[in-house]
Amino acid sequence: MPMSPSPPPLPPPVGPCGDTFDPSSSLSEYRDEGTCGAQGVDDYRADTSSCDDGAILVCATVGGLVPENPDECVSYTGSGQCCVVVIDGCCYLGIYMYECK
């Protein structure tokens, strides 16, 4: 009986971004409070068009109203939302970083 092909390997687990988050990178994505983020728009979506073979998510840290891990909150907004990082006075409620394959 022929053997079925092996399933593709699972991607590595995605961990928190920590100090590696760069909000000015086109491969970063974020939710910010208002429009204070480095890209000058509210809630920037990563631009992975420069990745010829696509991109993969390498880290994610989620705060907001219901943070995944309250220990990752560095401060809170006036409405009680968790800031996972504050850079140049801007509260980032969720941060994600991608890299090209």
Buried (B, 14 or more C-beta within 10 A) or exposed (E): EEEEEEEEEEEEEBEBBEEEBBBEBBBBBBBBBEEBBBBEEEBBEBBBEEBEEEBBEBBBBBBBEEBBEEEBBEEEBEEEBBBBBEBEEBBBBBBBBBEEE
